[in-house]
Amino acid sequence: MANANNRDFLPEISELDLSLTQLKGLSVLDEHVEEALSVKALSERLGLSLAATSRSVDGLVKRKLIERDEDPDDRRVRRVRLTARGRRTVERLVEIRIAALERLVESFDDEQRDKLADALDSIIEHEDVRRFYRAGRGSK
């Protein structure tokens, strides 16, 4: 089952030539699409040192997946946000994962689908899960 789910996802990741840290960074920035994060805030959310996060950010900036700007209020602080290209990259990876999950669910019989729907209903009620449901994402 894992191989079927990763069939399209892993080649896409390999083609992007991004580290796991960079992928996680893109994901965190995607969650904060309304605001630019400081590199320090990003490092805290990733649980990494500021130096490791800075190296990861450098690679993402070079690939034009994120942009880094000086904070207008504090020139010592650098803020990062997804570029349009970065947003499209994240959306493409999410689409691939969703397609894999849809294929998996299509292989279930009706009883398995009903059980899954009941379980997901209660999970989606949890506040930590709801934060991933912003306009245009999380439902069809």
TORKE-457033 format. One line per field, with one value per residue (C-alpha): residue in one letter; x, y negated, z; residue number from 1. Coordinates in Angstrom, 1 decimal. Each point is the difference from the previous one (the first is absolute). Layout:
REM residues N
residuo	(A/...)
east	(X/...)
north	(Y/...)
up	(Z/...)
num	(NUM/...)
REM end
This chain:
REM residues 140
residuo	(M/A/N/A/N/N/R/D/F/L/P/E/I/S/E/L/D/L/S/L/T/Q/L/K/G/L/S/V/L/D/E/H/V/E/E/A/L/S/V/K/A/L/S/E/R/L/G/L/S/L/A/A/T/S/R/S/V/D/G/L/V/K/R/K/L/I/E/R/D/E/D/P/D/D/R/R/V/R/R/V/R/L/T/A/R/G/R/R/T/V/E/R/L/V/E/I/R/I/A/A/L/E/R/L/V/E/S/F/D/D/E/Q/R/D/K/L/A/D/A/L/D/S/I/I/E/H/E/D/V/R/R/F/Y/R/A/G/R/G/S/K)
east	(0.0/2.8/1.6/-3.2/-0.4/3.6/0.1/-0.5/1.1/3.6/1.0/-1.4/2.0/3.1/-0.4/-0.3/3.3/-1.2/1.1/-2.6/0.8/-0.8/-3.2/-1.1/1.0/-2.2/-2.9/0.4/0.1/-3.1/-1.8/0.9/-0.8/-1.6/3.2/3.7/1.9/3.3/2.7/0.2/-3.8/0.4/2.9/-2.1/-2.9/2.4/1.8/3.4/2.8/0.0/3.1/-1.5/-3.2/2.0/1.8/-3.3/-1.5/3.0/-0.7/-3.7/0.8/2.4/-2.7/-2.4/-2.5/0.1/1.1/1.9/-0.4/1.2/-2.6/-1.1/0.0/3.3/2.7/1.7/-3.0/-0.5/-3.5/-0.9/-3.1/-0.9/0.3/-2.7/2.3/0.4/-3.8/-0.5/2.6/-1.7/-3.4/1.3/1.4/-3.2/-2.0/2.3/-0.6/-3.8/-0.1/1.9/-2.5/-2.9/1.3/0.4/-3.5/-1.4/1.4/-2.1/-3.4/-3.1/0.3/3.7/-0.9/-2.8/2.3/2.7/-2.6/-1.2/3.6/0.9/-3.1/1.2/3.6/-0.9/-1.8/3.3/1.3/3.6/-1.3/-2.4/2.9/0.9/-3.4/0.3/-2.0/0.5/1.8/-1.3/-3.3/-1.3)
north	(0.0/-2.5/0.7/-0.8/-3.2/-1.1/1.0/-3.5/-1.9/1.2/-0.7/-3.5/-0.6/1.4/-2.2/-3.1/1.0/-1.4/1.2/1.2/-3.2/-2.1/1.9/-0.6/-3.6/-0.4/1.7/-2.4/-3.0/1.3/0.1/-3.7/-1.2/-3.2/-1.1/0.1/1.8/-1.0/2.6/0.3/0.8/2.5/1.7/0.2/1.6/2.5/0.8/-0.8/-2.3/-3.5/1.0/3.2/-1.9/-2.8/2.6/1.5/-3.4/-0.8/3.0/-0.9/-3.6/1.2/2.2/-2.9/1.9/-2.6/-3.6/-1.6/-3.6/-2.4/-0.7/-3.6/-0.6/1.8/0.2/2.8/2.3/1.9/1.1/2.8/0.9/2.3/-1.3/0.8/2.8/1.3/-0.1/1.9/2.6/0.6/0.2/2.5/2.2/-0.2/0.9/3.1/1.1/-0.5/1.9/2.9/0.0/-0.1/3.1/1.7/-0.8/1.1/3.4/0.3/1.7/-2.0/1.2/-1.1/-3.4/-0.5/0.8/-2.3/-2.8/0.4/-0.1/-3.0/-2.0/0.2/-0.8/-3.1/-1.4/-0.4/-3.6/1.0/1.7/-2.8/-2.4/1.8/-0.7/-3.5/-1.2/2.1/2.8/3.1/0.5/0.5)
up	(0.0/0.8/-3.3/-1.8/1.9/-0.6/-3.7/-1.3/3.1/0.4/-3.6/0.2/3.2/-1.6/-3.0/2.3/1.7/3.3/3.5/2.5/2.0/-3.1/-0.6/3.6/-0.3/-3.1/1.9/3.0/-2.3/-1.8/3.3/0.5/-3.4/1.4/1.7/-0.6/2.8/1.4/-0.6/3.8/0.2/-2.8/1.8/3.2/-1.9/-1.7/3.3/-1.7/0.8/-1.6/-2.0/-1.4/-0.9/-1.6/-2.2/-1.0/-0.7/-2.2/-2.2/-0.3/-0.9/-2.7/-1.5/0.2/2.1/2.8/0.3/2.8/0.8/2.7/2.7/-0.4/3.7/0.9/-2.7/1.9/-0.5/-3.3/-0.9/-2.3/-2.0/-2.8/-3.6/-2.5/-1.2/3.5/0.5/-3.2/1.1/3.3/-1.7/-2.5/2.8/1.8/-3.1/-0.6/3.6/-0.2/-3.3/1.7/2.9/-2.4/-1.8/3.4/1.1/-3.4/0.8/3.2/0.0/1.2/3.6/0.2/-1.5/2.5/2.9/-1.3/-0.5/3.6/1.3/-2.0/1.1/3.6/-0.9/-2.0/3.0/1.8/0.0/-0.9/-3.2/-0.9/-0.5/-3.2/-1.5/-1.5/-2.9/-3.1/1.8/1.9/-1.7/-3.5)
num	(1/2/3/4/5/6/7/8/9/10/11/12/13/14/15/16/17/18/19/20/21/22/23/24/25/26/27/28/29/30/31/32/33/34/35/36/37/38/39/40/41/42/43/44/45/46/47/48/49/50/51/52/53/54/55/56/57/58/59/60/61/62/63/64/65/66/67/68/69/70/71/72/73/74/75/76/77/78/79/80/81/82/83/84/85/86/87/88/89/90/91/92/93/94/95/96/97/98/99/100/101/102/103/104/105/106/107/108/109/110/111/112/113/114/115/116/117/118/119/120/121/122/123/124/125/126/127/128/129/130/131/132/133/134/135/136/137/138/139/140)
REM end
